[in-house]
Amino acid sequence: MAKIEIYTTPTCPYCHAAKSLLNEKGADYTEITVLDPELRQKMTERAHGRRTVPQIFIGETHVGGYDDMAALDRQGKLDPLLAQ
C-alpha cells in the first residue's frame, strides 16, 4: 500500500470521516495534528495554499480534503491509488 499522510485537527468532522473511510479500506495512515502553527504552515505549503483540514496525501499525490477523497472513491479511483 502507498504511504498515506492525513493532516487533521481533533474536532474536525471531515477529518473523522476521512479517517473512517481509510479505516474501512484497511489503509494504514500517519495522522499529523496541525494545532501547532508550524505544522499547519508546513501543511499549507505542501497542499499548495490550502489551509483547511483534512489534507490527504497518498504517496506523492495530494488528494485534497475528505470530499475530494470520497469523490475518488465513488469514481472507483481511490482503491488503485491506495494500492500503489
PyMOL Python script that loads the backbone (N, CA, C, O; Angstrom):
from pymol import cmd

cmd.read_pdbstr("""\
ATOM      1  N   MET A   1       0.830  -1.197   0.000  1.00  0.00           N
ATOM      2  CA  MET A   1       0.000   0.000   0.000  1.00  0.00           C
ATOM      3  C   MET A   1       0.870   1.255   0.000  1.00  0.00           C
ATOM      4  O   MET A   1       2.011   1.247   0.462  1.00  0.00           O
ATOM      5  N   ALA A   2       0.309   2.304  -0.519  1.00  0.00           N
ATOM      6  CA  ALA A   2       1.000   3.584  -0.578  1.00  0.00           C
ATOM      7  C   ALA A   2       1.111   4.199   0.817  1.00  0.00           C
ATOM      8  O   ALA A   2       0.317   3.898   1.708  1.00  0.00           O
ATOM      9  N   LYS A   3       2.102   5.057   0.985  1.00  0.00           N
ATOM     10  CA  LYS A   3       2.235   5.813   2.226  1.00  0.00           C
ATOM     11  C   LYS A   3       1.135   6.879   2.240  1.00  0.00           C
ATOM     12  O   LYS A   3       0.977   7.637   1.283  1.00  0.00           O
ATOM     13  N   ILE A   4       0.383   6.922   3.332  1.00  0.00           N
ATOM     14  CA  ILE A   4      -0.728   7.866   3.441  1.00  0.00           C
ATOM     15  C   ILE A   4      -0.472   8.784   4.624  1.00  0.00           C
ATOM     16  O   ILE A   4      -0.168   8.323   5.724  1.00  0.00           O
ATOM     17  N   GLU A   5      -0.596  10.080   4.393  1.00  0.00           N
ATOM     18  CA  GLU A   5      -0.491  11.074   5.459  1.00  0.00           C
ATOM     19  C   GLU A   5      -1.745  11.923   5.433  1.00  0.00           C
ATOM     20  O   GLU A   5      -2.196  12.349   4.370  1.00  0.00           O
ATOM     21  N   ILE A   6      -2.303  12.165   6.603  1.00  0.00           N
ATOM     22  CA  ILE A   6      -3.512  12.979   6.708  1.00  0.00           C
ATOM     23  C   ILE A   6      -3.301  14.024   7.804  1.00  0.00           C
ATOM     24  O   ILE A   6      -3.023  13.693   8.956  1.00  0.00           O
ATOM     25  N   TYR A   7      -3.438  15.269   7.420  1.00  0.00           N
ATOM     26  CA  TYR A   7      -3.325  16.393   8.351  1.00  0.00           C
ATOM     27  C   TYR A   7      -4.708  16.668   8.923  1.00  0.00           C
ATOM     28  O   TYR A   7      -5.675  16.812   8.173  1.00  0.00           O
ATOM     29  N   THR A   8      -4.809  16.744  10.254  1.00  0.00           N
ATOM     30  CA  THR A   8      -6.110  16.851  10.915  1.00  0.00           C
ATOM     31  C   THR A   8      -6.070  17.822  12.095  1.00  0.00           C
ATOM     32  O   THR A   8      -5.016  18.311  12.500  1.00  0.00           O
ATOM     33  N   THR A   9      -7.267  18.076  12.625  1.00  0.00           N
ATOM     34  CA  THR A   9      -7.428  18.668  13.958  1.00  0.00           C
ATOM     35  C   THR A   9      -8.400  17.750  14.709  1.00  0.00           C
ATOM     36  O   THR A   9      -9.193  17.042  14.089  1.00  0.00           O
ATOM     37  N   PRO A  10      -8.335  17.765  16.041  1.00  0.00           N
ATOM     38  CA  PRO A  10      -9.132  16.808  16.816  1.00  0.00           C
ATOM     39  C   PRO A  10     -10.648  16.944  16.675  1.00  0.00           C
ATOM     40  O   PRO A  10     -11.359  15.945  16.788  1.00  0.00           O
ATOM     41  N   THR A  11     -11.155  18.137  16.432  1.00  0.00           N
ATOM     42  CA  THR A  11     -12.608  18.333  16.445  1.00  0.00           C
ATOM     43  C   THR A  11     -13.239  18.419  15.057  1.00  0.00           C
ATOM     44  O   THR A  11     -14.434  18.692  14.937  1.00  0.00           O
ATOM     45  N   CYS A  12     -12.460  18.192  14.025  1.00  0.00           N
ATOM     46  CA  CYS A  12     -12.941  18.344  12.646  1.00  0.00           C
ATOM     47  C   CYS A  12     -13.760  17.130  12.205  1.00  0.00           C
ATOM     48  O   CYS A  12     -13.225  16.023  12.141  1.00  0.00           O
ATOM     49  N   PRO A  13     -15.058  17.317  11.897  1.00  0.00           N
ATOM     50  CA  PRO A  13     -15.871  16.167  11.472  1.00  0.00           C
ATOM     51  C   PRO A  13     -15.418  15.580  10.131  1.00  0.00           C
ATOM     52  O   PRO A  13     -15.544  14.374   9.919  1.00  0.00           O
ATOM     53  N   TYR A  14     -14.900  16.403   9.231  1.00  0.00           N
ATOM     54  CA  TYR A  14     -14.414  15.891   7.954  1.00  0.00           C
ATOM     55  C   TYR A  14     -13.151  15.054   8.145  1.00  0.00           C
ATOM     56  O   TYR A  14     -12.917  14.097   7.406  1.00  0.00           O
ATOM     57  N   CYS A  15     -12.341  15.417   9.135  1.00  0.00           N
ATOM     58  CA  CYS A  15     -11.154  14.620   9.462  1.00  0.00           C
ATOM     59  C   CYS A  15     -11.575  13.238   9.944  1.00  0.00           C
ATOM     60  O   CYS A  15     -11.003  12.227   9.536  1.00  0.00           O
ATOM     61  N   HIS A  16     -12.578  13.202  10.815  1.00  0.00           N
ATOM     62  CA  HIS A  16     -13.083  11.923  11.318  1.00  0.00           C
ATOM     63  C   HIS A  16     -13.665  11.079  10.180  1.00  0.00           C
ATOM     64  O   HIS A  16     -13.463   9.865  10.142  1.00  0.00           O
ATOM     65  N   ALA A  17     -14.383  11.717   9.257  1.00  0.00           N
ATOM     66  CA  ALA A  17     -14.962  10.997   8.126  1.00  0.00           C
ATOM     67  C   ALA A  17     -13.859  10.442   7.217  1.00  0.00           C
ATOM     68  O   ALA A  17     -13.963   9.317   6.727  1.00  0.00           O
ATOM     69  N   ALA A  18     -12.815  11.225   6.996  1.00  0.00           N
ATOM     70  CA  ALA A  18     -11.712  10.772   6.147  1.00  0.00           C
ATOM     71  C   ALA A  18     -11.006   9.575   6.776  1.00  0.00           C
ATOM     72  O   ALA A  18     -10.707   8.594   6.093  1.00  0.00           O
ATOM     73  N   LYS A  19     -10.743   9.657   8.068  1.00  0.00           N
ATOM     74  CA  LYS A  19     -10.086   8.548   8.760  1.00  0.00           C
ATOM     75  C   LYS A  19     -10.981   7.309   8.751  1.00  0.00           C
ATOM     76  O   LYS A  19     -10.489   6.188   8.619  1.00  0.00           O
ATOM     77  N   SER A  20     -12.271   7.504   8.889  1.00  0.00           N
ATOM     78  CA  SER A  20     -13.210   6.388   8.850  1.00  0.00           C
ATOM     79  C   SER A  20     -13.186   5.692   7.492  1.00  0.00           C
ATOM     80  O   SER A  20     -13.181   4.463   7.423  1.00  0.00           O
ATOM     81  N   LEU A  21     -13.173   6.472   6.416  1.00  0.00           N
ATOM     82  CA  LEU A  21     -13.121   5.894   5.071  1.00  0.00           C
ATOM     83  C   LEU A  21     -11.818   5.120   4.874  1.00  0.00           C
ATOM     84  O   LEU A  21     -11.826   4.018   4.325  1.00  0.00           O
ATOM     85  N   LEU A  22     -10.716   5.686   5.314  1.00  0.00           N
ATOM     86  CA  LEU A  22      -9.434   4.987   5.193  1.00  0.00           C
ATOM     87  C   LEU A  22      -9.434   3.709   6.025  1.00  0.00           C
ATOM     88  O   LEU A  22      -8.903   2.684   5.597  1.00  0.00           O
ATOM     89  N   ASN A  23     -10.030   3.772   7.213  1.00  0.00           N
ATOM     90  CA  ASN A  23     -10.121   2.570   8.049  1.00  0.00           C
ATOM     91  C   ASN A  23     -10.968   1.495   7.376  1.00  0.00           C
ATOM     92  O   ASN A  23     -10.631   0.313   7.429  1.00  0.00           O
ATOM     93  N   GLU A  24     -12.075   1.906   6.738  1.00  0.00           N
ATOM     94  CA  GLU A  24     -12.928   0.951   6.016  1.00  0.00           C
ATOM     95  C   GLU A  24     -12.155   0.255   4.899  1.00  0.00           C
ATOM     96  O   GLU A  24     -12.406  -0.909   4.587  1.00  0.00           O
ATOM     97  N   LYS A  25     -11.217   0.978   4.304  1.00  0.00           N
ATOM     98  CA  LYS A  25     -10.405   0.436   3.214  1.00  0.00           C
ATOM     99  C   LYS A  25      -9.251  -0.412   3.746  1.00  0.00           C
ATOM    100  O   LYS A  25      -8.542  -1.051   2.969  1.00  0.00           O
ATOM    101  N   GLY A  26      -9.062  -0.420   5.070  1.00  0.00           N
ATOM    102  CA  GLY A  26      -7.954  -1.162   5.660  1.00  0.00           C
ATOM    103  C   GLY A  26      -6.615  -0.497   5.432  1.00  0.00           C
ATOM    104  O   GLY A  26      -5.577  -1.158   5.475  1.00  0.00           O
ATOM    105  N   ALA A  27      -6.624   0.796   5.190  1.00  0.00           N
ATOM    106  CA  ALA A  27      -5.410   1.543   4.884  1.00  0.00           C
ATOM    107  C   ALA A  27      -4.746   2.047   6.166  1.00  0.00           C
ATOM    108  O   ALA A  27      -5.407   2.592   7.050  1.00  0.00           O
ATOM    109  N   ASP A  28      -3.445   1.856   6.247  1.00  0.00           N
ATOM    110  CA  ASP A  28      -2.670   2.436   7.340  1.00  0.00           C
ATOM    111  C   ASP A  28      -2.296   3.852   6.947  1.00  0.00           C
ATOM    112  O   ASP A  28      -1.955   4.117   5.795  1.00  0.00           O
ATOM    113  N   TYR A  29      -2.362   4.757   7.908  1.00  0.00           N
ATOM    114  CA  TYR A  29      -2.028   6.148   7.614  1.00  0.00           C
ATOM    115  C   TYR A  29      -1.333   6.775   8.811  1.00  0.00           C
ATOM    116  O   TYR A  29      -1.438   6.308   9.945  1.00  0.00           O
ATOM    117  N   THR A  30      -0.629   7.839   8.516  1.00  0.00           N
ATOM    118  CA  THR A  30       0.009   8.643   9.547  1.00  0.00           C
ATOM    119  C   THR A  30      -0.826   9.903   9.707  1.00  0.00           C
ATOM    120  O   THR A  30      -1.058  10.636   8.747  1.00  0.00           O
ATOM    121  N   GLU A  31      -1.270  10.141  10.926  1.00  0.00           N
ATOM    122  CA  GLU A  31      -2.072  11.336  11.214  1.00  0.00           C
ATOM    123  C   GLU A  31      -1.167  12.409  11.791  1.00  0.00           C
ATOM    124  O   GLU A  31      -0.405  12.160  12.726  1.00  0.00           O
ATOM    125  N   ILE A  32      -1.258  13.597  11.228  1.00  0.00           N
ATOM    126  CA  ILE A  32      -0.468  14.735  11.687  1.00  0.00           C
ATOM    127  C   ILE A  32      -1.452  15.800  12.158  1.00  0.00           C
ATOM    128  O   ILE A  32      -2.159  16.406  11.352  1.00  0.00           O
ATOM    129  N   THR A  33      -1.492  16.021  13.465  1.00  0.00           N
ATOM    130  CA  THR A  33      -2.396  17.016  14.035  1.00  0.00           C
ATOM    131  C   THR A  33      -1.750  18.393  13.912  1.00  0.00           C
ATOM    132  O   THR A  33      -0.609  18.590  14.331  1.00  0.00           O
ATOM    133  N   VAL A  34      -2.479  19.337  13.339  1.00  0.00           N
ATOM    134  CA  VAL A  34      -1.895  20.641  12.998  1.00  0.00           C
ATOM    135  C   VAL A  34      -2.326  21.758  13.946  1.00  0.00           C
ATOM    136  O   VAL A  34      -2.603  22.873  13.506  1.00  0.00           O
ATOM    137  N   LEU A  35      -2.383  21.464  15.236  1.00  0.00           N
ATOM    138  CA  LEU A  35      -2.669  22.515  16.200  1.00  0.00           C
ATOM    139  C   LEU A  35      -1.465  23.448  16.350  1.00  0.00           C
ATOM    140  O   LEU A  35      -1.627  24.624  16.677  1.00  0.00           O
ATOM    141  N   ASP A  36      -0.281  22.936  16.115  1.00  0.00           N
ATOM    142  CA  ASP A  36       0.951  23.730  16.147  1.00  0.00           C
ATOM    143  C   ASP A  36       1.014  24.567  14.864  1.00  0.00           C
ATOM    144  O   ASP A  36       0.915  24.017  13.767  1.00  0.00           O
ATOM    145  N   PRO A  37       1.176  25.893  14.987  1.00  0.00           N
ATOM    146  CA  PRO A  37       1.201  26.752  13.796  1.00  0.00           C
ATOM    147  C   PRO A  37       2.280  26.363  12.778  1.00  0.00           C
ATOM    148  O   PRO A  37       2.082  26.533  11.575  1.00  0.00           O
ATOM    149  N   GLU A  38       3.409  25.848  13.248  1.00  0.00           N
ATOM    150  CA  GLU A  38       4.462  25.443  12.317  1.00  0.00           C
ATOM    151  C   GLU A  38       4.027  24.237  11.479  1.00  0.00           C
ATOM    152  O   GLU A  38       4.325  24.172  10.287  1.00  0.00           O
ATOM    153  N   LEU A  39       3.324  23.284  12.098  1.00  0.00           N
ATOM    154  CA  LEU A  39       2.830  22.133  11.355  1.00  0.00           C
ATOM    155  C   LEU A  39       1.751  22.545  10.362  1.00  0.00           C
ATOM    156  O   LEU A  39       1.694  22.022   9.250  1.00  0.00           O
ATOM    157  N   ARG A  40       0.889  23.488  10.765  1.00  0.00           N
ATOM    158  CA  ARG A  40      -0.144  23.964   9.840  1.00  0.00           C
ATOM    159  C   ARG A  40       0.492  24.676   8.653  1.00  0.00           C
ATOM    160  O   ARG A  40       0.036  24.531   7.519  1.00  0.00           O
ATOM    161  N   GLN A  41       1.549  25.446   8.915  1.00  0.00           N
ATOM    162  CA  GLN A  41       2.243  26.134   7.824  1.00  0.00           C
ATOM    163  C   GLN A  41       2.859  25.129   6.859  1.00  0.00           C
ATOM    164  O   GLN A  41       2.784  25.306   5.643  1.00  0.00           O
ATOM    165  N   LYS A  42       3.466  24.076   7.398  1.00  0.00           N
ATOM    166  CA  LYS A  42       4.042  23.029   6.547  1.00  0.00           C
ATOM    167  C   LYS A  42       2.956  22.380   5.699  1.00  0.00           C
ATOM    168  O   LYS A  42       3.155  22.136   4.509  1.00  0.00           O
ATOM    169  N   MET A  43       1.789  22.095   6.321  1.00  0.00           N
ATOM    170  CA  MET A  43       0.669  21.507   5.592  1.00  0.00           C
ATOM    171  C   MET A  43       0.216  22.438   4.473  1.00  0.00           C
ATOM    172  O   MET A  43      -0.007  21.996   3.346  1.00  0.00           O
ATOM    173  N   THR A  44       0.080  23.723   4.783  1.00  0.00           N
ATOM    174  CA  THR A  44      -0.389  24.708   3.807  1.00  0.00           C
ATOM    175  C   THR A  44       0.554  24.782   2.609  1.00  0.00           C
ATOM    176  O   THR A  44       0.111  24.836   1.462  1.00  0.00           O
ATOM    177  N   GLU A  45       1.845  24.784   2.882  1.00  0.00           N
ATOM    178  CA  GLU A  45       2.824  24.817   1.787  1.00  0.00           C
ATOM    179  C   GLU A  45       2.734  23.548   0.951  1.00  0.00           C
ATOM    180  O   GLU A  45       2.744  23.604  -0.279  1.00  0.00           O
ATOM    181  N   ARG A  46       2.649  22.428   1.609  1.00  0.00           N
ATOM    182  CA  ARG A  46       2.597  21.150   0.905  1.00  0.00           C
ATOM    183  C   ARG A  46       1.306  21.001   0.107  1.00  0.00           C
ATOM    184  O   ARG A  46       1.294  20.362  -0.944  1.00  0.00           O
ATOM    185  N   ALA A  47       0.215  21.594   0.608  1.00  0.00           N
ATOM    186  CA  ALA A  47      -1.105  21.484  -0.023  1.00  0.00           C
ATOM    187  C   ALA A  47      -1.385  22.640  -0.979  1.00  0.00           C
ATOM    188  O   ALA A  47      -2.542  22.920  -1.292  1.00  0.00           O
ATOM    189  N   HIS A  48      -0.333  23.310  -1.442  1.00  0.00           N
ATOM    190  CA  HIS A  48      -0.466  24.375  -2.445  1.00  0.00           C
ATOM    191  C   HIS A  48      -1.404  25.494  -1.983  1.00  0.00           C
ATOM    192  O   HIS A  48      -2.238  25.979  -2.747  1.00  0.00           O
ATOM    193  N   GLY A  49      -1.248  25.895  -0.710  1.00  0.00           N
ATOM    194  CA  GLY A  49      -2.008  27.019  -0.197  1.00  0.00           C
ATOM    195  C   GLY A  49      -3.318  26.668   0.492  1.00  0.00           C
ATOM    196  O   GLY A  49      -3.950  27.544   1.083  1.00  0.00           O
ATOM    197  N   ARG A  50      -3.735  25.429   0.433  1.00  0.00           N
ATOM    198  CA  ARG A  50      -4.986  25.041   1.099  1.00  0.00           C
ATOM    199  C   ARG A  50      -4.748  24.982   2.606  1.00  0.00           C
ATOM    200  O   ARG A  50      -3.799  24.346   3.065  1.00  0.00           O
ATOM    201  N   ARG A  51      -5.609  25.644   3.369  1.00  0.00           N
ATOM    202  CA  ARG A  51      -5.434  25.756   4.811  1.00  0.00           C
ATOM    203  C   ARG A  51      -6.430  24.919   5.610  1.00  0.00           C
ATOM    204  O   ARG A  51      -6.294  24.791   6.827  1.00  0.00           O
ATOM    205  N   THR A  52      -7.413  24.356   4.946  1.00  0.00           N
ATOM    206  CA  THR A  52      -8.441  23.600   5.658  1.00  0.00           C
ATOM    207  C   THR A  52      -7.971  22.166   5.922  1.00  0.00           C
ATOM    208  O   THR A  52      -7.092  21.644   5.237  1.00  0.00           O
ATOM    209  N   VAL A  53      -8.573  21.559   6.918  1.00  0.00           N
ATOM    210  CA  VAL A  53      -8.286  20.156   7.207  1.00  0.00           C
ATOM    211  C   VAL A  53      -9.530  19.339   6.924  1.00  0.00           C
ATOM    212  O   VAL A  53     -10.641  19.859   7.033  1.00  0.00           O
ATOM    213  N   PRO A  54      -9.379  18.092   6.570  1.00  0.00           N
ATOM    214  CA  PRO A  54      -8.111  17.402   6.416  1.00  0.00           C
ATOM    215  C   PRO A  54      -7.455  17.729   5.075  1.00  0.00           C
ATOM    216  O   PRO A  54      -8.111  18.161   4.127  1.00  0.00           O
ATOM    217  N   GLN A  55      -6.156  17.511   5.026  1.00  0.00           N
ATOM    218  CA  GLN A  55      -5.424  17.481   3.763  1.00  0.00           C
ATOM    219  C   GLN A  55      -4.807  16.099   3.693  1.00  0.00           C
ATOM    220  O   GLN A  55      -4.114  15.675   4.617  1.00  0.00           O
ATOM    221  N   ILE A  56      -5.055  15.400   2.603  1.00  0.00           N
ATOM    222  CA  ILE A  56      -4.699  13.991   2.483  1.00  0.00           C
ATOM    223  C   ILE A  56      -3.697  13.810   1.351  1.00  0.00           C
ATOM    224  O   ILE A  56      -3.874  14.318   0.244  1.00  0.00           O
ATOM    225  N   PHE A  57      -2.641  13.068   1.667  1.00  0.00           N
ATOM    226  CA  PHE A  57      -1.612  12.731   0.688  1.00  0.00           C
ATOM    227  C   PHE A  57      -1.503  11.222   0.616  1.00  0.00           C
ATOM    228  O   PHE A  57      -1.341  10.554   1.637  1.00  0.00           O
ATOM    229  N   ILE A  58      -1.591  10.685  -0.593  1.00  0.00           N
ATOM    230  CA  ILE A  58      -1.423   9.248  -0.812  1.00  0.00           C
ATOM    231  C   ILE A  58      -0.233   9.103  -1.753  1.00  0.00           C
ATOM    232  O   ILE A  58      -0.285   9.494  -2.919  1.00  0.00           O
ATOM    233  N   GLY A  59       0.831   8.535  -1.218  1.00  0.00           N
ATOM    234  CA  GLY A  59       2.081   8.507  -1.975  1.00  0.00           C
ATOM    235  C   GLY A  59       2.505   9.938  -2.252  1.00  0.00           C
ATOM    236  O   GLY A  59       2.558  10.757  -1.335  1.00  0.00           O
ATOM    237  N   GLU A  60       2.800  10.243  -3.478  1.00  0.00           N
ATOM    238  CA  GLU A  60       3.197  11.603  -3.867  1.00  0.00           C
ATOM    239  C   GLU A  60       2.002  12.450  -4.313  1.00  0.00           C
ATOM    240  O   GLU A  60       2.167  13.610  -4.689  1.00  0.00           O
ATOM    241  N   THR A  61       0.806  11.869  -4.269  1.00  0.00           N
ATOM    242  CA  THR A  61      -0.395  12.552  -4.762  1.00  0.00           C
ATOM    243  C   THR A  61      -1.089  13.321  -3.651  1.00  0.00           C
ATOM    244  O   THR A  61      -1.408  12.752  -2.607  1.00  0.00           O
ATOM    245  N   HIS A  62      -1.324  14.610  -3.867  1.00  0.00           N
ATOM    246  CA  HIS A  62      -2.138  15.408  -2.948  1.00  0.00           C
ATOM    247  C   HIS A  62      -3.585  15.196  -3.363  1.00  0.00           C
ATOM    248  O   HIS A  62      -4.030  15.704  -4.391  1.00  0.00           O
ATOM    249  N   VAL A  63      -4.309  14.443  -2.554  1.00  0.00           N
ATOM    250  CA  VAL A  63      -5.702  14.121  -2.859  1.00  0.00           C
ATOM    251  C   VAL A  63      -6.592  15.324  -2.594  1.00  0.00           C
ATOM    252  O   VAL A  63      -7.537  15.575  -3.343  1.00  0.00           O
ATOM    253  N   GLY A  64      -6.301  16.065  -1.541  1.00  0.00           N
ATOM    254  CA  GLY A  64      -7.131  17.189  -1.122  1.00  0.00           C
ATOM    255  C   GLY A  64      -7.796  16.852   0.195  1.00  0.00           C
ATOM    256  O   GLY A  64      -7.179  16.250   1.073  1.00  0.00           O
ATOM    257  N   GLY A  65      -9.053  17.238   0.333  1.00  0.00           N
ATOM    258  CA  GLY A  65      -9.794  17.002   1.564  1.00  0.00           C
ATOM    259  C   GLY A  65     -10.677  15.769   1.485  1.00  0.00           C
ATOM    260  O   GLY A  65     -10.586  14.972   0.551  1.00  0.00           O
ATOM    261  N   TYR A  66     -11.533  15.633   2.488  1.00  0.00           N
ATOM    262  CA  TYR A  66     -12.421  14.466   2.543  1.00  0.00           C
ATOM    263  C   TYR A  66     -13.326  14.383   1.320  1.00  0.00           C
ATOM    264  O   TYR A  66     -13.467  13.311   0.731  1.00  0.00           O
ATOM    265  N   ASP A  67     -13.942  15.500   0.929  1.00  0.00           N
ATOM    266  CA  ASP A  67     -14.848  15.475  -0.224  1.00  0.00           C
ATOM    267  C   ASP A  67     -14.126  14.999  -1.480  1.00  0.00           C
ATOM    268  O   ASP A  67     -14.693  14.261  -2.287  1.00  0.00           O
ATOM    269  N   ASP A  68     -12.878  15.421  -1.643  1.00  0.00           N
ATOM    270  CA  ASP A  68     -12.089  15.001  -2.802  1.00  0.00           C
ATOM    271  C   ASP A  68     -11.827  13.491  -2.763  1.00  0.00           C
ATOM    272  O   ASP A  68     -11.951  12.801  -3.775  1.00  0.00           O
ATOM    273  N   MET A  69     -11.461  12.991  -1.572  1.00  0.00           N
ATOM    274  CA  MET A  69     -11.185  11.568  -1.441  1.00  0.00           C
ATOM    275  C   MET A  69     -12.453  10.741  -1.629  1.00  0.00           C
ATOM    276  O   MET A  69     -12.409   9.685  -2.262  1.00  0.00           O
ATOM    277  N   ALA A  70     -13.580  11.203  -1.092  1.00  0.00           N
ATOM    278  CA  ALA A  70     -14.845  10.487  -1.250  1.00  0.00           C
ATOM    279  C   ALA A  70     -15.259  10.456  -2.718  1.00  0.00           C
ATOM    280  O   ALA A  70     -15.805   9.457  -3.186  1.00  0.00           O
ATOM    281  N   ALA A  71     -15.003  11.542  -3.448  1.00  0.00           N
ATOM    282  CA  ALA A  71     -15.323  11.573  -4.879  1.00  0.00           C
ATOM    283  C   ALA A  71     -14.470  10.553  -5.637  1.00  0.00           C
ATOM    284  O   ALA A  71     -14.969   9.864  -6.526  1.00  0.00           O
ATOM    285  N   LEU A  72     -13.185  10.457  -5.285  1.00  0.00           N
ATOM    286  CA  LEU A  72     -12.331   9.448  -5.911  1.00  0.00           C
ATOM    287  C   LEU A  72     -12.869   8.044  -5.642  1.00  0.00           C
ATOM    288  O   LEU A  72     -12.853   7.179  -6.518  1.00  0.00           O
ATOM    289  N   ASP A  73     -13.344   7.834  -4.414  1.00  0.00           N
ATOM    290  CA  ASP A  73     -13.885   6.521  -4.060  1.00  0.00           C
ATOM    291  C   ASP A  73     -15.126   6.205  -4.896  1.00  0.00           C
ATOM    292  O   ASP A  73     -15.264   5.089  -5.398  1.00  0.00           O
ATOM    293  N   ARG A  74     -16.027   7.173  -5.049  1.00  0.00           N
ATOM    294  CA  ARG A  74     -17.247   6.962  -5.846  1.00  0.00           C
ATOM    295  C   ARG A  74     -16.919   6.675  -7.305  1.00  0.00           C
ATOM    296  O   ARG A  74     -17.648   5.945  -7.976  1.00  0.00           O
ATOM    297  N   GLN A  75     -15.820   7.249  -7.798  1.00  0.00           N
ATOM    298  CA  GLN A  75     -15.411   7.056  -9.191  1.00  0.00           C
ATOM    299  C   GLN A  75     -14.587   5.775  -9.376  1.00  0.00           C
ATOM    300  O   GLN A  75     -14.194   5.449 -10.496  1.00  0.00           O
ATOM    301  N   GLY A  76     -14.328   5.055  -8.287  1.00  0.00           N
ATOM    302  CA  GLY A  76     -13.528   3.841  -8.371  1.00  0.00           C
ATOM    303  C   GLY A  76     -12.037   4.094  -8.509  1.00  0.00           C
ATOM    304  O   GLY A  76     -11.290   3.196  -8.898  1.00  0.00           O
ATOM    305  N   LYS A  77     -11.600   5.296  -8.198  1.00  0.00           N
ATOM    306  CA  LYS A  77     -10.193   5.660  -8.375  1.00  0.00           C
ATOM    307  C   LYS A  77      -9.384   5.631  -7.078  1.00  0.00           C
ATOM    308  O   LYS A  77      -8.157   5.727  -7.116  1.00  0.00           O
ATOM    309  N   LEU A  78     -10.056   5.499  -5.933  1.00  0.00           N
ATOM    310  CA  LEU A  78      -9.327   5.526  -4.666  1.00  0.00           C
ATOM    311  C   LEU A  78      -8.566   4.229  -4.422  1.00  0.00           C
ATOM    312  O   LEU A  78      -7.398   4.266  -4.036  1.00  0.00           O
ATOM    313  N   ASP A  79      -9.207   3.087  -4.640  1.00  0.00           N
ATOM    314  CA  ASP A  79      -8.552   1.809  -4.378  1.00  0.00           C
ATOM    315  C   ASP A  79      -7.252   1.631  -5.165  1.00  0.00           C
ATOM    316  O   ASP A  79      -6.257   1.194  -4.588  1.00  0.00           O
ATOM    317  N   PRO A  80      -7.223   1.956  -6.470  1.00  0.00           N
ATOM    318  CA  PRO A  80      -5.954   1.843  -7.192  1.00  0.00           C
ATOM    319  C   PRO A  80      -4.872   2.775  -6.642  1.00  0.00           C
ATOM    320  O   PRO A  80      -3.693   2.423  -6.624  1.00  0.00           O
ATOM    321  N   LEU A  81      -5.278   3.960  -6.198  1.00  0.00           N
ATOM    322  CA  LEU A  81      -4.322   4.909  -5.615  1.00  0.00           C
ATOM    323  C   LEU A  81      -3.753   4.348  -4.318  1.00  0.00           C
ATOM    324  O   LEU A  81      -2.555   4.458  -4.059  1.00  0.00           O
ATOM    325  N   LEU A  82      -4.609   3.751  -3.512  1.00  0.00           N
ATOM    326  CA  LEU A  82      -4.159   3.160  -2.253  1.00  0.00           C
ATOM    327  C   LEU A  82      -3.244   1.968  -2.488  1.00  0.00           C
ATOM    328  O   LEU A  82      -2.359   1.693  -1.677  1.00  0.00           O
ATOM    329  N   ALA A  83      -3.449   1.266  -3.579  1.00  0.00           N
ATOM    330  CA  ALA A  83      -2.675   0.049  -3.858  1.00  0.00           C
ATOM    331  C   ALA A  83      -1.285   0.310  -4.426  1.00  0.00           C
ATOM    332  O   ALA A  83      -0.499  -0.624  -4.580  1.00  0.00           O
ATOM    333  N   GLN A  84      -0.977   1.542  -4.733  1.00  0.00           N
ATOM    334  CA  GLN A  84       0.335   1.870  -5.323  1.00  0.00           C
ATOM    335  C   GLN A  84       1.456   1.392  -4.434  1.00  0.00           C
ATOM    336  O   GLN A  84       2.627   1.578  -4.763  1.00  0.00           O
TER     337      GLN A  84
END
""", "prot")
cmd.dss("prot")
cmd.show_as("cartoon", "prot")
cmd.util.cbc("prot")
cmd.orient("prot")
